Amino acid sequence: MKRITRTKTLLIILVESLLLISLTACTGGSSLEVSTEWEIVTEGLAFNRGTIAVPAGAQVVIQLKNSDNYTHYFGVYRSEDSEQALAGPTELPANTTKEFTFSSPEETGRYHFRDHTYPNKMKGIMIVSDKDEVDID
């Protein structure tokens, strides 16, 4: 009887340890490489990525691919509710690909990109950094 209880206790400790390791791996910090080149695809009133990271004060090129059957207008903004775009908005006709080139802000921080027509649905964060990699937690 003691042997079964001891084995059971050890098994429970082992399972709890494995669960803890799994949870730690899942909730660990995520990072994103800072790059001057990105691809953003629109499909079904959504972007394929919610965050991009670019270097401060750099020439940035985003390949915009519109997989939808209607036009989008892509722009970069200081804040989520900014009316004035820092870059764009640029027209992206249905089922086309377009190169969107702009100079990123000199000031590091979080900026926003969005579709001008569907700003509440199609939006994301652009992190401007002076590092090679950023945390996106």
C-alpha positions as a Markdown table, in Angstrom:
| # | Residue | x | y | z |
|---|---|---|---|---|
| 1 | Met | 0.0 | 0.0 | 0.0 |
| 2 | Lys | 2.8 | 2.4 | 0.9 |
| 3 | Arg | 4.6 | 1.5 | -2.4 |
| 4 | Ile | 1.5 | 2.4 | -4.5 |
| 5 | Thr | 1.1 | 5.7 | -2.7 |
| 6 | Arg | 4.7 | 6.6 | -3.1 |
| 7 | Thr | 4.7 | 5.7 | -6.8 |
| 8 | Lys | 1.5 | 7.7 | -7.3 |
| 9 | Thr | 3.0 | 10.7 | -5.5 |
| 10 | Leu | 6.1 | 10.5 | -7.7 |
| 11 | Leu | 4.0 | 10.2 | -10.8 |
| 12 | Ile | 1.9 | 13.3 | -9.8 |
| 13 | Ile | 5.1 | 15.3 | -9.2 |
| 14 | Leu | 6.5 | 14.2 | -12.6 |
| 15 | Val | 3.3 | 15.2 | -14.4 |
| 16 | Glu | 3.1 | 18.6 | -12.6 |
| 17 | Ser | 6.7 | 19.3 | -13.5 |
| 18 | Leu | 6.1 | 18.5 | -17.1 |
| 19 | Leu | 3.0 | 20.8 | -17.2 |
| 20 | Leu | 5.0 | 23.6 | -15.6 |
| 21 | Ile | 7.8 | 23.3 | -18.2 |
| 22 | Ser | 5.2 | 23.3 | -21.0 |
| 23 | Leu | 3.4 | 26.3 | -19.6 |
| 24 | Thr | 6.7 | 28.2 | -19.2 |
| 25 | Ala | 7.6 | 27.5 | -22.8 |
| 26 | Cys | 4.2 | 28.6 | -24.1 |
| 27 | Thr | 4.1 | 31.8 | -22.1 |
| 28 | Gly | 7.8 | 32.7 | -22.5 |
| 29 | Gly | 8.6 | 36.0 | -24.2 |
| 30 | Ser | 8.3 | 36.2 | -27.9 |
| 31 | Ser | 10.7 | 38.3 | -30.0 |
| 32 | Leu | 10.7 | 39.6 | -33.5 |
| 33 | Glu | 13.6 | 40.5 | -35.8 |
| 34 | Val | 14.0 | 44.1 | -36.7 |
| 35 | Ser | 14.0 | 44.4 | -40.5 |
| 36 | Thr | 13.7 | 47.0 | -43.3 |
| 37 | Glu | 11.8 | 44.5 | -45.5 |
| 38 | Trp | 8.4 | 43.0 | -44.7 |
| 39 | Glu | 5.5 | 41.4 | -46.5 |
| 40 | Ile | 1.9 | 42.1 | -45.4 |
| 41 | Val | -1.0 | 40.2 | -47.0 |
| 42 | Thr | -4.6 | 41.2 | -46.8 |
| 43 | Glu | -7.2 | 38.5 | -46.9 |
| 44 | Gly | -10.8 | 38.5 | -45.6 |
| 45 | Leu | -10.5 | 41.9 | -44.0 |
| 46 | Ala | -7.4 | 40.9 | -42.0 |
| 47 | Phe | -3.6 | 41.3 | -42.2 |
| 48 | Asn | -1.5 | 38.2 | -42.1 |
| 49 | Arg | 0.6 | 39.7 | -39.3 |
| 50 | Gly | -0.2 | 42.0 | -36.4 |
| 51 | Thr | 3.3 | 43.3 | -35.6 |
| 52 | Ile | 6.3 | 44.3 | -37.6 |
| 53 | Ala | 9.6 | 45.8 | -36.3 |
| 54 | Val | 11.7 | 48.3 | -38.2 |
| 55 | Pro | 14.9 | 50.2 | -37.5 |
| 56 | Ala | 14.7 | 53.8 | -36.5 |
| 57 | Gly | 15.3 | 56.3 | -39.3 |
| 58 | Ala | 15.6 | 53.7 | -42.0 |
| 59 | Gln | 14.2 | 53.2 | -45.5 |
| 60 | Val | 11.5 | 50.5 | -45.1 |
| 61 | Val | 10.0 | 48.5 | -47.9 |
| 62 | Ile | 6.7 | 46.6 | -47.3 |
| 63 | Gln | 5.4 | 44.3 | -50.0 |
| 64 | Leu | 1.7 | 44.7 | -49.8 |
| 65 | Lys | -0.3 | 41.9 | -51.3 |
| 66 | Asn | -4.1 | 42.4 | -51.5 |
| 67 | Ser | -5.8 | 39.0 | -51.8 |
| 68 | Asp | -9.2 | 40.5 | -51.4 |
| 69 | Asn | -11.7 | 41.4 | -54.2 |
| 70 | Tyr | -11.8 | 45.0 | -53.1 |
| 71 | Thr | -9.4 | 48.0 | -52.7 |
| 72 | His | -7.6 | 48.7 | -49.4 |
| 73 | Tyr | -5.7 | 51.8 | -48.3 |
| 74 | Phe | -2.6 | 51.1 | -46.2 |
| 75 | Gly | -1.0 | 53.7 | -44.0 |
| 76 | Val | 1.3 | 54.1 | -41.0 |
| 77 | Tyr | 0.2 | 56.3 | -38.1 |
| 78 | Arg | 1.7 | 57.6 | -34.8 |
| 79 | Ser | -1.1 | 56.2 | -32.8 |
| 80 | Glu | -4.1 | 53.9 | -33.3 |
| 81 | Asp | -6.5 | 56.9 | -33.5 |
| 82 | Ser | -4.3 | 59.3 | -35.4 |
| 83 | Glu | -6.0 | 61.0 | -38.4 |
| 84 | Gln | -2.7 | 62.1 | -40.0 |
| 85 | Ala | -0.6 | 59.4 | -41.6 |
| 86 | Leu | 3.2 | 59.3 | -41.2 |
| 87 | Ala | 3.3 | 57.3 | -44.5 |
| 88 | Gly | 0.5 | 56.7 | -46.9 |
| 89 | Pro | -2.3 | 55.8 | -47.1 |
| 90 | Thr | -1.5 | 54.2 | -50.4 |
| 91 | Glu | -4.2 | 52.6 | -52.6 |
| 92 | Leu | -3.9 | 48.8 | -53.0 |
| 93 | Pro | -6.4 | 47.7 | -55.7 |
| 94 | Ala | -8.1 | 44.3 | -55.5 |
| 95 | Asn | -5.9 | 41.2 | -56.1 |
| 96 | Thr | -2.6 | 43.2 | -56.6 |
| 97 | Thr | 0.8 | 43.5 | -55.0 |
| 98 | Lys | 2.5 | 46.8 | -54.4 |
| 99 | Glu | 5.8 | 47.9 | -52.9 |
| 100 | Phe | 5.2 | 50.5 | -50.2 |
| 101 | Thr | 8.4 | 52.4 | -49.4 |
| 102 | Phe | 8.8 | 55.0 | -46.6 |
| 103 | Ser | 11.2 | 56.4 | -44.0 |
| 104 | Ser | 10.6 | 55.1 | -40.5 |
| 105 | Pro | 10.5 | 57.6 | -37.7 |
| 106 | Glu | 13.8 | 58.5 | -36.0 |
| 107 | Glu | 12.1 | 58.2 | -32.6 |
| 108 | Thr | 11.8 | 54.6 | -31.3 |
| 109 | Gly | 8.5 | 53.4 | -30.0 |
| 110 | Arg | 5.2 | 51.8 | -31.0 |
| 111 | Tyr | 3.4 | 53.1 | -34.1 |
| 112 | His | 0.4 | 51.7 | -35.9 |
| 113 | Phe | -0.4 | 50.5 | -39.4 |
| 114 | Arg | -4.0 | 50.1 | -40.7 |
| 115 | Asp | -6.3 | 50.0 | -43.6 |
| 116 | His | -7.9 | 53.4 | -44.0 |
| 117 | Thr | -11.2 | 51.9 | -45.1 |
| 118 | Tyr | -11.5 | 49.3 | -42.3 |
| 119 | Pro | -9.4 | 50.8 | -39.4 |
| 120 | Asn | -11.1 | 48.9 | -36.6 |
| 121 | Lys | -10.6 | 45.5 | -38.3 |
| 122 | Met | -7.4 | 45.8 | -40.2 |
| 123 | Lys | -4.7 | 47.1 | -38.0 |
| 124 | Gly | -1.3 | 46.3 | -36.5 |
| 125 | Ile | 1.7 | 47.6 | -34.6 |
| 126 | Met | 4.9 | 48.8 | -36.1 |
| 127 | Ile | 7.7 | 48.8 | -33.5 |
| 128 | Val | 10.5 | 51.2 | -34.3 |
| 129 | Ser | 13.7 | 50.2 | -32.6 |
| 130 | Asp | 17.4 | 50.8 | -32.4 |
| 131 | Lys | 18.1 | 47.1 | -31.7 |
| 132 | Asp | 18.3 | 44.0 | -33.9 |
| 133 | Glu | 15.4 | 42.2 | -32.1 |
| 134 | Val | 12.4 | 43.3 | -30.0 |
| 135 | Asp | 10.2 | 41.7 | -27.5 |
| 136 | Ile | 6.5 | 41.6 | -28.6 |
| 137 | Asp | 4.8 | 40.5 | -25.4 |
